[in-house]
Each structure stands twice: as C-alpha cells, then as structure tokens.
Amino acid sequence: MQSTFRRIPRDGEKKDKPSPLPRHVASRGRRKSVERVSPIPFGIGFVKPHNYWEVVRTAWENKRNPLFTWRILRDGVCDGCALGTTGMRDFTMKGIHLCTVRLNLLPLNTMGPLDVRVLDDVEALRSVSSKDLRALGRLPYPMFRRRGDPGFHRISWDEALGIAARRIRAARPDRIAFFVTSRGMTNESYYVANKVARFLGTNHIDNSSRPCHSPSTTGLKETIGVAASTCSYTDWIGSDLIVFFGSDVPNNQPVTTKYLYYAKEQGTKIAVVNPMREPGLERYWVPSVPTSALFGTRFADAFFPVHTGGDIAFINGVLKHMIEKGWINSAFVANHTNGFEALQAAIERQSWEELERQSGVRRQAMFDFAEMYSRARTAVFVWSMGITHHRFGVDNVKAIVNLGLAGGIVGRIKCGLMPIRGHSGVQGGSEMGANPRDFGLGFPVDEQNADRFQGIWGFRPPTTHGMTAVGMIDAAHAGGLDVLYMAGGNFLETLPEPEYVREALARVPLRIHQDIVLTSAMLVDPAYAVLLFPAQTRYEQRGGGTQTSTERRVYFSPEVPGRRIGEARAEWEIFIQLGERVRPEASHLIHFEDGAGVRAEIAKAVPTYDGIQNLREKGDAFQYGGPRLCEGGTFPTPDGRARFTVVLPPDLDIPDGQFLLSTRRGKQFNSMIQGEVDPLLGAGRRDVLMGQEDAAVLHLHEGDAVLLSNELGSYRGRLRFAPIRPRNVQIYWPEGNVLIRRGIVDPACEMPDYNALVRIEPVTASERRP
C-alpha cells in the first residue's frame, strides 16, 4: 500500500498559513450558511455539554501538576478517541482541537501515586465505585496477594517477575492467555505483547478492538479486502452526504462535531439511521467555532428510526427501491464487483411487509433514504457499536458495504466506508498482531506465515487459532486457564453476565493485572495469587511511542518530561522482561533496547506499516495506504473486485409484553464512568429510556421507578422519556450487563450481543428499597 508521510511543525517552527479546509474543498464554492439552533447565546435552556466548564474543572483537577498537564496537551497525541490529534491540532483543519474526552482522561496521566496501605484489606474496597478506585491514584509498585490474604503487599520487580515466570514455566502454553486493552496503549506495546505471547508458545492473545469493531474487521475484509476505513476525515468536508449508522459521534468522538460543522458549511447533508433520535446529532454547540459555541448548529437533516437490529431490513429496503428505480451505479457494479445478481434476486424475494416489520420503518422512509443517497454525487458511511454489538454484527457491516458498493462510493474522493473508532489504541491493536487469528496485519495464523515470522523472530510461533476474550473467560470458568495476563481492561465491566465473569476470574490460579490504576477486577479473590504490575502511560514511555487513528494515520507521541510514578515501567518493557525471565536461554530473541528498535522490526514484520521506523519527533506521522483505499475501484482481493453479500434480516420479533433492550454510553470512556448525568440527554446512570407512547400503554409516567427483568436477572431504574423507536428501550452500559446473556455471539468473530428482551413493570412503594 502507498503511504503518505507528513509532520506537523513543532511550536516555534514556520507554518504555512492555516486554512480551515483542504484547498480542493475550499475552492468548490459551496459554502452555505449553517442553521443555528437558538438565538439565545450558549444554549441556555438546552440540555447540552458544558465544554467550557469542563476546561475549568480539568484545570482544577490537574492543579498540582500544571506544567506537566500543559506539556501533555501541547505535545502528546491524544489518548482519547482515535481521531489522533497531535498536541491540540490535527491534519484536517486549523485551530485548536480539544475535546472533553481528552480532558476527562487527563487526571489519569497527571495524578500522583496511591497510598499502597489502602490495599492492606481489599474488603473495604469492594463497595467503592470504579470511579473512586481510580481516584485513589496511580499504582506505584508491584503488589502481590495470595489466596486467603486480606490484601496486597508490596514486592520488588525481581520478585514479581520471578513469581510470574515460575507459574508460566509450569503451565502448558495452551493454558496461558493475554489480553491487551486500548487504554493509552501504543503500537509498540501491542507488537511486543504479540511477540512475547507467541514466544511463550500461545496464540491466546486478544485486545479490546474485539468487543468494539471485530464485526467491522471481519465484514470489510471479506467484502472489499481491507479491514479499515477506506477514506479520510477530509472526505467528510465537501461530501454531499454523510450517513451515521448506529453511531453517536457527539458523545463518543466529540471532536468530529467540528468536522461536521465545516461539512455543513460546504452543503453536506447528514442522515442518521438509529433507534434513538440522538440529541447531539440533531443539534450541538461546537466550542471551538465561535458562532456554533454561541448559537449551536443543527446537524442531521433526516433521521430514520429503525428498530434495534433493524438495519439489514432497512438497507435491503433501500436497495429494493434503488433496483426498482434504476438508481444502482451499474457501471461500478459491473466493472468492480461480483455477486450483485444473487443479492438482487434475494432482495426481490423479500416482501415490503416483512422489511417494514423487521426494520420498524415504513416503505416510504426507505424510499426517502434511497432518493437522498441517489441524488448525492458523493457519500461517506460511518458506523460504530450500534451496528457491531449484535450476534449478526458481521452481516450488519456487510449490508452497509452492499449499499456502498451499489452506489459506487468506495475508492473515490469525498466517499468511503468508515468504521469510526472510539479509542486511540484499537486500530493498531489487531494490526500489530495482538489477536488470536493474525500474527500481524495481512498475515493470518497459518503454517506459511509461521514460517515467515520464524525468519523475522528467530522462533516459530504456534499455528492454531487462539482464544478471544470471550473464549478466555469461558475457559477460565471451566478451569482451563492457569495464567491470565491482563494489560489493562476490566472484564467485570465489559463482558455480559458480570457474576459469571467474576466466578471465572476467581478460578484462575494466577492473574496478572498490568495497569496504571486500581480496577474492581483486581479485587476478585484468586485461586492462588494476584500480581499487580504498575505501568506507565504513553506519555511516560521511554523514547515515546506511536498510535494509529481511525483514518489509518500512524502518529508519533513523544515522551513528555515530568514527574514519574514510583517504580512504574513502560508496558512494552514489562512484557519483554517477563519473557526473558521465563526463557532466559532465548532472551535475545525478544529483546529490544528502545522503542526505535521495536518500530524498526514492526516495519519488517508488518510491511503495511513501512514508515513507522521513521517516526521520531512530535508531529511525525504517515497514513498507510494514502488518503483513500481501493482507489479507482481496485480492491485488494484475489481478483481485484469487491463482493456483494446476500444478507437476510434477522428475526427480531418482539413478543407481546416485552421490549427490545440495548445498551448505550453516557459521560464515560469505554466502561470508565466519568459522570452520573449524560450531558447530551440529561439522563442519569440508572434511567431507563423509553418513548412516551410505550409508557402510556404501561400506564407509566416520567420519573416512575421501574423494574426490568428477564430470565437472567433484573434491573431497577427510573423511567425517563426519550425520542426512541416504540418497543425499544435503552439503559446505560456497563450497568446494563446484568441483563445481557453471555454466549450469544456473532459466529464469525465472537462479538457478544449487547441486546436483550426484557419485561418492564412499575416498582410499587412497598417494593422500593429504603
């Protein structure tokens, strides 16, 4: 793939005169007036994020380390969402680019160490919320707890690595598993974790991209041959149409609202396919655009309120209209794709009645979307976990690809398919090989690629597929794991059925938690012992590190001078030191002197990342594959053509008296809850979001205490009216995991289904807790 390299000038260096838009967009002469929300300044009277207050609050929370905080903001690559700002600027437009996600994460990077005496007795910590556990401070030293001990005690790194090495040597490789989170993790750490796991003889390694976008990876790879966004963020600005499928970017990627503002200024139409009429996509106050900060901006031009999981039926209905009206891009389909005839035949057999019932919207709404799409010369499709968090997530993605191919929007400027990432590390995680089915991007686990990596690594990795995160917990519950190494992450909060997960964690003889702060999973009683490895943040990593953004741009984030926490070590160095202790006779095969050495080997092992070895300073970056993949309709598949897929709507019948429940995010980063109120909806963490029509049928009123239940468990909350599709309800995640059944996964990638059928009834006064 072709890559483009560019460096953002450092402070003090000469810069070109900034332009808010790329030249080829600014010269199109399409600038429009953007519709305002209200003449009342600063959105007074509206439920909205208070971005300026967040700046003040962040400054207060980081008051003890103001210079260190400023250096992180000025020089570091954002550890929040995967847009990849360098310092406070990015590659898409001029001006300051700073969002509340990054501000809320700052204390994790600037706080001091916790007092390890609080770990003397973990019983006192079990009732403490995860938010308050994090607020205790950073992990400063290795800690150890045996079964039966009331708490942890401090040990040396030599002791900690020795305990871990002895248990790993005593275990069979197929009873050892690694999980690597996205929390500020660098490509170097992912790559070294991948290499060390294989060095120890196991392919049981997974990362947090699986519970986010594994259906996107699988669906895109099988249809267009690439498992990443085919376009860049600059393609949003000047596109005729942007469609958000199951994605709420103002909540999860708030920096994108600035892109949307400039897109609207260029005349872009925005459509939203989602069960909830998300307020942030309807109107938003973009803090870094003065007029928007004052009067707000109306973004979405059309909402299509499908049932939860009704996207395939909706898309098939749109395609049915496009076929009947002759709106298919026939030249693109004939010259660059296969399989359209089979898809057309399957869609023609699907009745309008069935498509309406399964999608939740009328035939006319599907026509309106088809007409809007067909009138657009260019379009970008964006999706997120509202599409992937289903047992049929891969089919959801393939349906979106079908729609994109039918309109010929892949491989052209201002067009593309974008599975937008919510975390800064997840795009690079799997591409570095930290997953059970690939040694690295483009090299699946098999005999031939094992031979290839033996030539690079000096040892031959195993060739059987490893376990995913879901499989690891099932294996642990069945007594099939001896060592579980978790570099960040908290399965208690991210996987369904938390009590089952708790039981599984308690049955692992040795758990190793490598992290920067305390988590509730660390407090689970061990079968033998628990080790805590204190890690550094990406900003403390010796020599800096890199991350990959949603648009495939690889950034260098320099080491930031400032205070360091106790004996915390760089994540990639901990992996190496453990591997060297387990197999000292072969330690030279996994040893790296510095991050530059890791990057040099990444360039050899994963050729798509050729160029990463040149990243050394703030602002250094390259975009693998260039601004767009599949340019000119040439796809990296065996025959160079993309593939349509026959996907049928899943059976989503909702039994009488029940509702289809889905989980949503509020003021949080992954499972890290940062506030009790969702600033976009004004809803509390225990609120149950339901439409007024459904509430009237149940004789419920806003504010009523309600009980949600199914065969798995129950959940008490308070009813709040929301603009959501009838027969659909939402509650916040991870609290809602108590109603989500384990074992219901997409068969192609093991993505858990984070949806469930529930019954809803009022809680009487006598049943209410005191």
C-alpha positions in Angstrom: 0.0 0.0 0.0 1.1 3.5 -0.6 1.7 5.6 2.5 1.9 9.4 2.9 4.2 11.0 5.4 3.8 14.4 6.9 5.0 16.1 10.0 3.1 18.8 11.9 5.5 21.6 12.6 6.7 21.9 16.2 6.0 25.0 18.2 8.2 27.9 17.0 8.7 26.4 13.6 7.4 28.2 10.5 4.0 27.1 9.5 2.0 27.6 6.3 -0.9 29.9 6.6 -3.7 27.7 8.0 -6.8 27.0 6.1 -9.9 25.5 7.7 -10.4 23.3 4.7 -8.3 21.4 2.1 -7.7 23.5 -1.0 -9.7 21.2 -3.3 -12.7 21.6 -1.0 -12.4 25.3 -0.3 -12.3 26.1 -4.0 -15.6 24.4 -4.8 -17.6 27.4 -3.9 -20.3 25.5 -2.0 -20.1 27.5 1.3 -23.5 27.6 2.9 -25.0 29.3 5.9 -25.2 26.8 8.8 -28.6 26.6 10.5 -28.5 27.8 14.1 -30.3 26.1 17.0 -31.3 29.2 19.0 -30.8 32.9 19.2 -30.2 32.6 22.9 -26.4 32.6 23.5 -24.5 29.5 24.7 -27.6 27.2 24.5 -29.1 28.5 27.8 -32.2 26.4 28.5 -31.0 23.4 26.4 -29.6 20.1 27.7 -26.0 20.2 26.4 -22.4 19.5 27.3 -20.8 22.4 29.2 -17.5 22.3 27.4 -16.0 25.5 28.9 -16.9 24.3 32.4 -15.0 21.1 31.6 -11.9 23.1 30.9 -12.2 24.9 34.2 -12.9 21.7 36.1 -9.9 19.9 34.4 -7.6 22.8 35.3 -8.7 22.4 38.9 -8.3 18.7 38.9 -4.8 19.0 37.5 -3.7 22.0 39.6 -0.9 20.0 41.3 0.9 19.4 38.0 0.1 22.4 35.7 3.3 22.3 33.7 3.1 18.5 33.2 -0.5 18.8 32.2 0.3 21.5 29.7 3.1 19.6 28.1 0.8 16.5 27.7 -1.8 18.7 25.9 0.7 20.6 23.9 3.0 17.7 22.8 1.3 14.4 23.2 -1.0 12.5 20.9 -4.5 12.3 22.3 -5.1 9.1 24.3 -8.9 9.5 24.0 -10.7 8.7 20.7 -9.0 7.6 17.5 -9.0 10.9 15.6 -5.4 11.3 16.5 -4.8 14.9 17.3 -1.1 15.8 17.8 -0.8 18.3 20.6 -4.0 20.3 20.1 -4.0 20.2 16.3 -4.8 17.7 13.7 -4.5 17.1 9.9 -8.0 18.0 8.9 -8.4 21.7 9.7 -6.9 24.7 11.5 -7.4 25.8 15.1 -7.4 24.2 18.5 -8.8 20.7 18.6 -9.5 19.6 22.1 -12.5 17.7 23.5 -14.0 16.7 26.8 -13.0 13.1 26.3 -9.3 14.0 26.5 -9.9 16.5 29.3 -11.6 13.9 31.4 -8.8 11.4 30.9 -6.1 13.9 31.9 -6.2 13.1 35.6 -5.2 9.5 34.9 -2.0 10.9 33.4 -1.2 13.6 35.9 -2.4 12.2 39.3 0.0 11.1 42.0 0.5 7.7 43.4 -2.0 5.9 45.6 -1.1 5.1 49.2 -0.5 1.4 49.0 -1.7 0.9 52.5 -5.3 1.1 51.2 -4.6 -2.3 49.7 -3.9 -3.9 53.0 -7.5 -5.1 53.2 -9.4 -5.4 49.9 -12.8 -6.0 51.7 -13.0 -2.3 52.4 -12.6 -1.5 48.7 -15.3 -3.9 47.3 -18.0 -1.3 47.9 -16.0 1.5 46.3 -17.1 2.5 42.7 -14.7 2.1 39.9 -14.5 5.9 39.5 -13.5 6.2 43.1 -11.0 3.4 42.8 -9.3 5.3 40.0 -9.3 8.5 42.0 -7.2 6.8 44.7 -4.2 7.4 42.5 -1.7 5.6 40.3 -0.2 2.2 41.0 3.3 2.9 42.1 4.8 -0.5 42.9 4.4 -4.2 42.1 1.9 -5.8 44.6 1.2 -9.4 45.5 -1.8 -11.1 47.1 -2.1 -14.9 47.9 -5.4 -16.7 48.3 -6.5 -16.2 51.9 -4.6 -12.9 52.4 -6.8 -10.0 53.3 -5.0 -7.7 50.9 -1.9 -6.9 48.8 1.6 -6.3 50.0 4.5 -4.6 48.1 7.2 -6.7 46.5 10.1 -5.9 44.2 10.0 -6.1 40.5 12.5 -9.0 40.8 10.1 -10.9 43.0 7.1 -10.1 40.9 8.7 -11.2 37.6 10.0 -14.3 39.3 6.6 -15.4 40.6 5.0 -14.9 37.2 7.9 -16.6 35.3 7.7 -19.7 37.6 4.0 -20.1 37.1 4.2 -19.6 33.3 7.0 -22.1 33.0 5.0 -24.7 35.0 1.9 -24.2 32.7 1.2 -25.6 29.3 1.2 -22.8 26.7 -2.5 -23.5 25.9 -3.4 -22.6 29.5 -1.8 -19.1 29.3 -3.7 -16.1 27.9 -3.0 -12.4 27.3 -5.5 -9.6 26.9 -4.4 -6.1 26.0 -6.6 -3.0 26.4 -6.8 0.2 24.3 -6.2 2.4 27.3 -3.4 4.7 26.0 -1.7 1.6 24.6 0.9 2.2 21.9 1.6 0.2 18.8 5.0 -0.8 20.3 3.3 -2.3 23.3 0.8 -4.2 21.2 3.5 -5.6 19.0 5.8 -6.7 21.8 2.8 -8.3 23.6 2.0 -10.2 20.4 5.7 -11.3 20.0 6.1 -12.3 23.7 2.9 -14.3 23.7 4.0 -16.3 20.7 7.5 -16.6 22.2 5.8 -18.3 25.2 4.0 -20.7 22.8 0.5 -19.4 22.9 -1.9 -17.7 20.4 -4.3 -16.9 23.2 -3.9 -13.1 22.9 -6.7 -10.6 22.2 -7.3 -6.9 22.5 -10.1 -4.5 23.1 -10.9 -3.9 19.4 -12.8 -7.2 19.5 -15.6 -6.0 21.8 -15.8 -2.9 19.6 -15.2 -3.5 15.9 -14.4 -7.1 15.2 -17.5 -7.4 13.0 -16.2 -4.4 11.0 -12.8 -6.1 10.6 -14.3 -9.4 9.5 -17.1 -7.9 7.3 -14.8 -5.4 5.5 -12.0 -8.0 4.9 -14.4 -10.5 3.4 -16.1 -8.0 1.1 -13.6 -5.3 0.0 -10.3 -6.9 1.1 -9.3 -4.2 3.7 -10.2 -4.0 7.4 -10.0 -0.3 7.9 -11.6 3.0 6.9 -11.4 3.4 3.2 -11.3 7.2 3.4 -10.0 10.1 5.5 -11.7 12.7 7.7 -11.1 15.3 5.0 -13.5 13.3 2.8 -16.3 14.3 5.2 -15.8 18.0 4.4 -17.3 18.6 1.0 -19.1 15.3 0.6 -22.7 15.6 -0.5 -23.9 13.1 2.1 -22.7 11.6 5.4 -24.7 8.8 6.9 -24.3 7.7 10.5 -25.4 4.1 11.2 -25.7 3.3 14.9 -23.1 5.9 15.8 -23.4 8.9 18.1 -20.2 10.8 17.4 -21.0 13.9 19.5 -21.0 11.6 22.5 -18.1 9.2 21.7 -16.0 11.3 19.3 -17.0 14.9 20.1 -14.1 16.4 18.2 -15.9 15.3 15.0 -18.6 17.9 15.5 -16.1 20.5 14.3 -15.6 18.4 11.1 -19.4 18.2 10.7 -19.7 22.0 11.2 -17.4 22.6 8.2 -19.1 19.9 6.2 -22.5 21.6 6.8 -20.9 24.8 5.7 -20.0 23.1 2.4 -23.5 22.0 1.9 -23.2 18.4 3.2 -26.5 16.6 4.1 -26.4 14.4 7.2 -28.6 11.4 7.7 -28.9 9.2 10.8 -30.1 5.6 10.9 -30.6 4.8 14.6 -33.3 3.7 17.1 -32.7 6.9 19.1 -33.1 10.4 17.7 -29.8 11.4 19.3 -29.9 15.0 20.5 -26.2 15.6 19.8 -26.6 14.7 16.2 -29.7 16.9 16.0 -28.0 20.0 17.5 -24.7 20.7 19.1 -22.7 23.7 20.4 -19.2 23.3 18.9 -17.0 25.1 21.5 -14.1 25.9 19.1 -16.3 27.5 16.4 -17.4 30.9 17.8 -20.8 31.1 16.0 -21.6 27.5 16.9 -20.5 28.0 20.5 -22.9 30.9 20.8 -26.0 29.7 18.9 -25.5 26.0 18.2 -25.6 24.1 15.0 -28.3 21.9 13.5 -26.6 18.8 12.0 -28.9 16.0 11.0 -31.2 16.6 8.0 -33.0 13.3 8.3 -33.5 10.6 11.0 -34.5 7.1 10.2 -35.6 5.5 13.5 -35.1 1.8 12.8 -35.6 -1.0 15.4 -32.6 -2.0 17.3 -31.0 -4.5 15.0 -33.3 -3.5 12.1 -30.5 -2.1 9.9 -30.3 -5.0 7.5 -34.0 -4.9 6.8 -33.8 -1.1 6.3 -30.8 -1.3 4.0 -32.4 -4.1 1.9 -35.5 -2.0 1.6 -33.4 0.9 0.4 -31.7 -1.3 -2.2 -35.0 -2.7 -3.3 -36.1 0.8 -4.1 -32.8 1.6 -5.9 -33.1 -1.5 -8.0 -36.7 -0.8 -8.9 -35.9 2.8 -9.8 -32.7 2.1 -11.7 -30.6 4.0 -9.2 -27.8 1.5 -8.9 -24.4 2.6 -10.2 -24.4 -0.1 -12.8 -21.0 0.8 -14.3 -19.3 0.5 -11.0 -21.1 -2.7 -10.1 -20.3 -4.3 -13.5 -16.6 -3.2 -13.6 -15.6 -3.6 -10.0 -17.8 -6.1 -8.1 -19.1 -9.7 -8.0 -22.3 -11.1 -6.6 -24.8 -8.4 -7.3 -27.1 -10.6 -9.2 -27.5 -13.0 -6.3 -28.2 -10.1 -3.9 -30.7 -8.6 -6.3 -32.6 -11.9 -6.6 -32.6 -12.3 -2.8 -33.9 -8.7 -2.2 -36.6 -9.1 -4.8 -37.9 -12.1 -2.9 -38.2 -10.1 0.3 -41.7 -8.5 0.7 -42.2 -4.9 1.7 -44.4 -6.1 4.6 -41.5 -8.2 6.0 -38.9 -5.4 5.5 -41.2 -2.9 7.2 -41.9 -5.2 10.2 -38.2 -6.1 10.8 -36.9 -2.6 10.2 -39.6 -0.7 12.1 -40.0 2.0 9.4 -42.3 2.4 6.5 -41.6 1.7 2.9 -41.8 5.5 2.2 -38.9 6.1 4.7 -36.7 3.6 2.8 -37.6 5.4 -0.4 -36.7 8.8 1.1 -33.3 7.5 2.1 -32.8 5.8 -1.3 -33.7 9.1 -3.1 -31.4 11.1 -0.8 -28.5 8.7 -1.4 -29.1 8.5 -5.2 -29.1 12.3 -5.6 -25.7 12.6 -3.8 -22.7 12.5 -6.1 -20.5 11.6 -3.1 -21.2 10.0 0.2 -19.5 8.7 3.4 -21.0 5.9 5.5 -19.9 6.0 9.2 -20.9 3.3 11.8 -20.0 2.2 15.3 -21.2 -0.1 18.0 -24.8 0.3 17.3 -24.0 -1.8 14.2 -21.4 -4.1 15.6 -22.8 -5.0 19.0 -25.1 -7.8 17.7 -25.0 -11.5 17.2 -25.3 -10.6 13.5 -22.8 -7.7 13.6 -20.8 -9.0 10.6 -24.0 -9.2 8.5 -24.8 -5.6 9.5 -21.5 -4.4 8.2 -21.8 -6.4 5.0 -25.2 -4.8 4.5 -23.6 -1.4 4.7 -20.9 -2.5 2.3 -23.6 -3.7 -0.1 -25.2 -0.2 0.0 -21.9 1.5 -0.5 -20.9 -0.7 -3.5 -24.4 -0.3 -5.1 -23.8 3.5 -5.1 -20.1 3.2 -6.1 -18.9 5.3 -3.2 -15.7 3.3 -2.5 -12.3 4.5 -3.7 -13.4 8.0 -4.7 -12.7 11.4 -3.2 -15.3 12.6 -0.7 -16.6 9.0 -0.5 -15.9 6.0 1.7 -16.8 3.4 4.4 -15.7 4.4 7.9 -16.0 2.2 11.0 -15.2 5.0 13.4 -13.1 4.1 16.4 -13.8 5.3 19.9 -10.4 4.6 21.4 -6.9 5.7 20.4 -5.3 2.3 20.5 -7.8 -0.1 19.0 -7.0 0.4 15.3 -3.4 -0.5 15.9 -4.0 -3.3 18.3 -5.1 -6.0 15.9 -2.9 -4.7 13.1 0.2 -5.3 15.4 -0.9 -8.9 15.8 -2.4 -8.7 19.3 -5.2 -11.0 18.3 -5.7 -14.8 18.2 -6.0 -15.2 14.4 -3.3 -12.9 13.0 0.4 -12.6 13.5 0.1 -9.0 12.1 -1.9 -7.1 9.5 -2.2 -9.2 6.4 -0.7 -12.3 8.0 -3.3 -14.7 9.4 -2.2 -17.5 11.7 -1.2 -20.5 9.5 1.8 -22.6 8.6 3.1 -20.4 5.8 3.0 -17.3 7.9 4.5 -19.1 10.9 7.5 -19.9 8.6 7.7 -16.2 7.6 7.7 -14.9 11.2 10.2 -17.5 12.2 12.6 -15.9 9.7 12.0 -12.5 11.4 11.7 -13.5 15.0 14.1 -16.4 15.2 11.5 -18.7 16.7 8.4 -20.4 15.2 5.1 -19.2 16.6 2.2 -21.7 17.1 -0.2 -22.2 14.2 -3.5 -23.0 15.8 -6.0 -20.1 16.4 -6.1 -18.8 19.9 -9.0 -17.8 22.1 -10.8 -14.5 22.0 -11.6 -12.6 25.2 -15.0 -14.3 25.4 -13.2 -17.7 25.0 -10.7 -16.9 27.7 -13.5 -16.2 30.3 -15.3 -19.4 29.3 -12.0 -21.4 29.6 -11.2 -19.8 33.0 -14.7 -20.6 34.2 -14.2 -24.2 33.2 -10.8 -24.4 34.9 -8.9 -24.3 31.7 -6.5 -21.4 32.4 -3.5 -21.3 34.7 -2.3 -17.8 34.0 -4.4 -14.8 32.7 -2.3 -11.7 31.9 -4.5 -8.6 31.5 -2.7 -5.4 30.4 -5.5 -3.0 31.3 -9.1 -3.7 30.8 -11.8 -5.0 33.2 -13.8 -8.0 32.0 -16.1 -7.5 35.0 -17.4 -4.3 33.3 -17.1 -5.0 29.6 -18.5 -8.6 29.2 -22.0 -9.9 29.7 -23.1 -11.6 32.9 -20.6 -10.0 35.4 -21.2 -12.6 38.0 -20.2 -15.3 35.6 -17.1 -13.3 34.8 -16.3 -12.9 38.5 -16.5 -16.6 39.0 -14.2 -17.2 36.0 -11.6 -14.8 37.3 -11.6 -16.4 40.7 -10.8 -19.8 39.2 -7.6 -18.7 37.5 -4.6 -19.7 39.6 -2.5 -16.7 38.7 -3.9 -13.4 37.4 -1.6 -10.6 36.4 -3.1 -7.1 36.1 -0.8 -4.6 34.4 -2.4 -1.2 34.8 -2.0 2.4 35.9 -4.8 2.5 38.4 -6.9 0.1 40.5 -9.9 -1.8 39.0 -12.6 -3.9 40.6 -11.3 -7.0 38.7 -8.1 -6.8 40.7 -10.1 -7.3 43.9 -11.6 -10.6 43.0 -10.2 -13.3 45.3 -7.6 -15.5 43.5 -7.4 -19.3 43.2 -3.7 -18.9 44.0 -2.4 -15.4 43.7 -2.9 -12.0 42.0 0.0 -9.8 40.8 -0.3 -6.1 40.1 2.3 -4.6 37.6 2.4 -0.8 37.7 2.5 0.6 34.2 3.5 3.9 32.7 1.2 6.0 30.5 2.1 6.6 26.8 3.4 10.0 27.7 5.9 8.4 30.2 7.1 5.7 27.8 10.8 5.9 27.3 11.5 7.4 23.9 7.9 7.9 23.1 5.6 5.7 21.0 3.0 5.6 18.3 -0.7 5.1 17.7 -2.9 4.5 14.7 -6.1 6.5 14.1 -9.4 5.6 12.5 -8.2 7.0 9.2 -5.1 4.8 9.3 -2.7 7.6 10.2 0.2 6.5 12.4 1.3 9.2 14.8 4.4 9.6 17.0 3.7 10.7 20.6 6.9 11.9 22.3 7.9 11.2 25.8 6.7 14.1 28.0 9.2 15.3 30.6 7.7 15.5 34.1 7.1 13.5 37.3 7.2 9.7 37.2 5.2 7.4 39.5 7.1 5.1 41.8 8.5 2.1 40.0 6.0 2.0 37.1 7.6 0.8 33.9 6.7 1.1 30.2 4.2 -1.5 29.1 6.3 -3.0 26.3 9.3 -3.3 28.6 7.3 -5.3 31.2 6.3 -7.8 28.5 9.9 -8.2 27.4 11.3 -8.6 31.0 8.7 -11.3 31.8 9.5 -13.2 28.6 13.2 -13.0 29.3 12.7 -14.4 32.8 10.6 -17.3 31.5 13.1 -18.3 28.8 16.4 -16.7 29.7 18.3 -19.0 27.3 16.4 -17.4 24.3 16.0 -13.9 25.8 18.0 -12.3 22.9 15.1 -13.2 20.5 12.7 -10.8 22.1 14.9 -8.1 23.5 14.7 -4.5 22.3 16.9 -1.7 23.6 14.4 1.0 22.8 11.1 2.0 21.1 13.0 2.8 17.9 14.2 -0.8 17.7 10.6 -2.0 18.1 9.4 0.3 15.3 12.2 -0.9 13.0 11.0 -4.5 13.5 7.4 -3.6 13.0 8.3 -2.2 9.6 9.7 -5.6 8.6 7.1 -7.8 10.2 4.1 -5.7 9.0 5.0 -4.2 5.7 1.9 -2.1 5.6 3.5 -0.1 8.4 6.6 0.6 6.5 7.4 4.2 7.5 6.8 3.7 11.2 10.6 3.3 11.6 11.0 7.0 10.5 8.7 8.4 13.3 10.9 10.1 15.9 9.6 13.6 16.8 6.4 15.4 17.7 4.3 15.8 14.5 5.8 12.8 12.7 3.1 10.8 11.0 2.2 8.8 7.9 -1.0 7.4 6.6 -0.7 3.9 5.3 -2.5 3.3 2.1 -2.7 7.0 1.4 -5.9 9.2 1.8 -8.1 6.5 0.3 -8.0 2.8 -0.1 -9.4 0.9 -3.1 -8.7 3.9 -5.3 -10.4 3.7 -8.7 -12.4 0.6 -7.7 -9.4 -1.7 -7.4 -9.7 -3.9 -4.4 -7.0 -6.0 -2.6 -8.9 -9.2 -3.2 -7.7 -12.2 -5.3 -9.5 -11.0 -8.4 -9.3 -7.2 -7.6 -13.1 -7.0 -7.2 -15.3 -6.3 -4.3 -18.0 -8.8 -3.2 -21.7 -8.2 -2.6 -23.2 -10.5 0.1 -26.7 -11.9 0.4 -27.7 -10.9 4.0 -31.2 -11.6 5.3 -32.9 -9.6 8.1 -32.6 -11.5 11.4 -35.8 -12.4 13.2 -36.4 -9.6 15.5 -40.0 -10.4 16.6 -40.7 -8.8 20.0 -43.1 -10.9 22.0 -46.2 -9.3 23.4 -45.4 -7.6 26.7 -41.7 -7.4 26.1 -39.3 -4.8 24.9 -36.0 -4.9 23.0 -33.3 -3.5 25.2 -30.0 -2.1 24.0 -27.1 -0.5 26.0 -25.8 3.0 25.5 -22.9 5.2 26.6 -23.2 8.4 28.6 -20.4 10.5 30.1 -17.8 7.8 30.1 -14.8 6.4 28.3 -15.4 2.7 27.5 -16.5 1.4 30.9 -14.8 4.3 32.8 -17.8 6.3 34.1 -16.8 10.0 34.5 -20.2 11.5 35.4 -23.6 10.5 36.7 -25.5 12.5 34.2 -25.4 12.2 30.4 -24.8 15.7 29.2 -26.5 15.2 25.9 -29.7 13.7 27.2 -29.7 14.9 30.8 -30.4 11.3 31.9 -28.9 9.7 35.0 -27.0 6.4 35.0 -30.0 4.5 36.4 -32.5 6.0 34.0 -34.5 3.7 31.7 -35.0 5.5 28.3 -38.4 4.8 26.8 -40.8 6.6 24.4 -43.9 8.3 25.7 -46.1 6.1 23.6 -44.8 2.9 25.3 -45.0 4.5 28.7 -48.7 5.4 28.1 -49.5 1.8 27.2 -48.0 0.6 30.5 -49.6 3.5 32.5 -46.2 4.8 33.5 -45.1 8.4 34.0 -41.7 10.0 33.7 -39.8 9.5 36.9 -41.6 6.3 37.9 -39.5 3.6 39.5 -39.5 0.6 37.1 -38.1 -3.0 37.2 -36.6 -4.5 34.0 -36.3 -8.3 34.1 -35.7 -11.3 32.0 -34.6 -14.9 32.7 -31.1 -13.7 33.5 -31.8 -11.1 36.2 -33.4 -7.8 37.0 -32.5 -4.1 36.9 -34.1 -1.2 38.9 -34.2 2.2 37.3 -36.2 5.3 36.8 -38.3 6.0 33.7 -37.2 8.8 31.5 -38.9 9.8 28.2 -36.6 9.8 25.2 -37.1 10.1 21.4 -36.7 6.3 20.8 -38.4 3.9 18.5 -41.5 2.2 20.1 -40.9 -1.2 21.7 -37.2 -0.3 22.1 -35.7 0.8 25.4 -32.1 1.7 26.4 -30.1 1.7 29.6 -26.6 2.6 30.3 -23.6 0.3 30.0 -21.9 -1.4 31.8 -24.6 -1.3 34.4 -27.0 -3.0 31.9 -24.7 -6.0 31.5 -26.7 -7.8 34.3 -29.5 -8.3 31.7 -27.2 -9.3 28.8 -26.7 -13.1 28.4 -23.3 -14.5 27.7 -22.7 -17.0 24.9 -24.8 -15.1 22.4 -22.1 -14.1 19.9 -21.6 -13.4 16.2 -20.3 -16.8 14.9 -17.8 -15.2 12.6 -15.9 -13.1 15.2 -17.3 -13.9 18.7 -18.7 -10.4 19.2 -21.1 -10.5 22.2 -24.6 -9.4 21.6 -25.3 -6.5 23.9 -29.1 -6.5 23.4 -31.8 -8.4 25.2 -35.6 -8.9 25.5 -37.0 -7.6 28.8 -40.2 -7.1 30.6 -40.9 -3.7 32.3 -43.2 -3.1 35.3 -43.6 -0.4 37.9 -42.0 -0.8 41.3 -44.6 -0.3 44.0 -43.9 1.7 47.1 -43.6 -1.4 49.2 -41.0 -2.9 46.9 -38.8 0.1 46.8 -35.5 -0.1 48.6 -35.2 2.2 51.7 
